[in-house]
Amino acid sequence: MTFVVLLVITLLAATQSNSTIESTIAAAVLPLPESLRKDATVVRLNDANQPDVIRKGTNGMVCIAEKPGDQQFDVRCYHESFIPVVYRAFQLGYAVSGPKVGEEIKAGKLKIADRPTAGYRCLGPISAYDSATNTITSDINCWQSIHFPFRTASEIGLPDEADVSEEMHLTMPYVMASGTYWSHVMIRHPQSKK
């Protein structure tokens, strides 16, 4: 009888663990287009901001899972050739990018993609994410970016973020961090009412 009880407890724990992993993966890939989700790598950053692989993918996209226990829903995905600079930014204490990362790239200590790469992100209050249905409300913003390291807005042929009104941010692409390693075209969308 004791053996049967232990077996049932073990099976329940394994089921709950698999369910938690599946939920973590589903949330992490939410920013991606549907066609890219099933083959993306999913990682969770540990206390040292080093990636621990939850699921190994095959399509070159790497998604960083939600950090448990905080008050924000923040999931993001980048191409595998660009993600090392994102990890390094976190390791240096930056929320997105920072000057020390740029210095390391210029010094050759950190490699960066030499071609444009895509990024995807969803950010907002954790209360606006429903883990049971893997859905978000309009309180969470999602956007895409195309990273063009060290290119300026004029080289890319789009306006700089400083030259675009907040209202225009939702209707046209623009360049953020022009000329830096974090230079990227932002593609935002009006929030849907859910």
QUICORWO-V617240 format. One record per pair of residues at least 4 apart in sequence whose C-alpha atoms are under 7 Angstrom apart, sorted by sequence separation. I is the first residue (numbers start at 1). J is the second residue. D is the distance in whole Angstrom. If there is no record, write none. Layout:
i=[I I]
j=[J J]
d=[D D]
//
This chain:
i=[1 2 3 4 5 6 7 8 9 10 11 12 13 14 15 16 17 18 19 20 21 22 23 24 25 26 32 33 36 45 46 78 79 83 84 85 86 87 88 89 90 94 98 99 100 101 102 103 104 105 130 131 136 151 152 153 154 159 160 164 165 168 169 179 32 45 46 78 89 90 104 105 130 151 153 159 164 177 178 45 46 104 105 129 130 153 177 44 45 66 89 129 153 176 177 29 43 44 66 89 128 129 175 176 43 44 66 89 128 175 176 43 44 65 175 176 42 43 64 128 174 175 42 43 64 89 128 173 174 42 63 64 88 161 173 28 41 42 63 125 160 161 173 41 62 63 124 125 159 160 161 41 61 62 124 158 159 160 25 40 61 62 123 124 158 39 40 61 62 122 123 160 170 39 40 60 61 122 123 169 170 39 40 41 42 43 44 60 122 170 40 41 42 43 44 121 122 40 41 42 43 121 153 40 42 120 121 120 119 120 153 119 152 85 118 119 151 152 118 151 117 118 150 151 82 116 117 150 81 82 116 149 150 81 116 149 151 115 149 150 29 149 28 147 148 28 147 148 28 50 147 28 49 79 146 147 79 145 146 78 79 145 146 24 49 78 145 49 77 78 144 145 48 77 144 76 77 143 144 31 76 143 75 76 143 28 75 74 75 74 73 74 141 73 72 73 72 73 138 71 72 138 71 138 73 138 137 102 97 32 31 31 31 27 23 26 31]
j=[5 6 7 8 9 10 11 12 13 14 15 16 17 18 19 20 21 22 23 24 25 26 27 28 29 30 36 37 40 49 50 82 83 87 88 89 90 91 92 93 94 98 102 103 104 105 106 107 108 109 134 135 140 155 156 157 158 163 164 168 169 172 173 183 37 50 51 83 94 95 109 110 135 156 158 164 169 182 183 51 52 110 111 135 136 159 183 51 52 73 96 136 160 183 184 37 51 52 74 97 136 137 183 184 52 53 75 98 137 184 185 53 54 75 185 186 53 54 75 139 185 186 54 55 76 101 140 185 186 55 76 77 101 174 186 42 55 56 77 139 174 175 187 56 77 78 139 140 174 175 176 57 77 78 140 174 175 176 42 57 78 79 140 141 175 57 58 79 80 140 141 178 188 58 59 79 80 141 142 188 189 59 60 61 62 63 64 80 142 190 61 62 63 64 65 142 143 62 63 64 65 143 175 63 65 143 144 144 144 145 178 145 178 112 145 146 178 179 146 179 146 147 179 180 112 146 147 180 112 113 147 180 181 113 148 181 183 148 182 183 63 183 63 182 183 64 183 184 65 87 184 66 87 117 184 185 118 184 185 118 119 185 186 65 90 119 186 91 119 120 186 187 91 120 187 120 121 187 188 76 121 188 121 122 189 75 122 122 123 123 123 124 191 124 124 125 125 126 191 125 126 192 126 193 129 194 194 181 182 120 120 121 122 134 131 134 142]
d=[6 6 6 6 6 6 6 6 6 6 6 6 6 6 6 6 6 6 6 6 6 6 6 6 6 6 6 7 6 5 5 6 6 6 6 6 6 6 6 6 5 6 7 6 6 6 6 6 6 6 5 7 6 6 6 6 6 6 7 6 6 6 7 6 6 5 6 6 5 6 5 5 5 7 5 7 7 6 5 5 7 6 6 6 6 6 5 6 6 6 6 5 5 6 7 5 6 5 6 5 6 7 7 6 5 7 5 6 5 5 6 4 7 6 4 7 6 5 6 6 5 6 5 7 6 6 6 6 6 5 6 6 7 6 5 7 5 7 4 7 6 6 5 5 5 7 6 7 5 5 6 4 6 5 4 6 6 6 6 4 6 6 5 6 6 5 6 5 6 6 5 7 5 5 6 6 6 6 6 7 5 5 7 6 6 6 6 5 4 6 5 5 5 5 5 6 7 6 6 6 6 6 6 7 7 6 6 4 6 6 6 5 5 7 6 6 6 4 4 5 6 6 4 7 6 6 5 4 7 6 5 6 5 5 5 4 6 7 6 6 6 5 6 7 6 6 6 5 5 7 4 6 7 6 5 6 6 6 5 6 7 5 7 6 6 4 5 5 6 7 6 6 7 5 5 6 6 6 7 7 4 5 6 6 7 5 6 6 7 5 5 7 7 5 6 6 5 5 5 6 5 5 5 5 7 6 5 6 7 6 5 5 6 6 7 7 7]
//
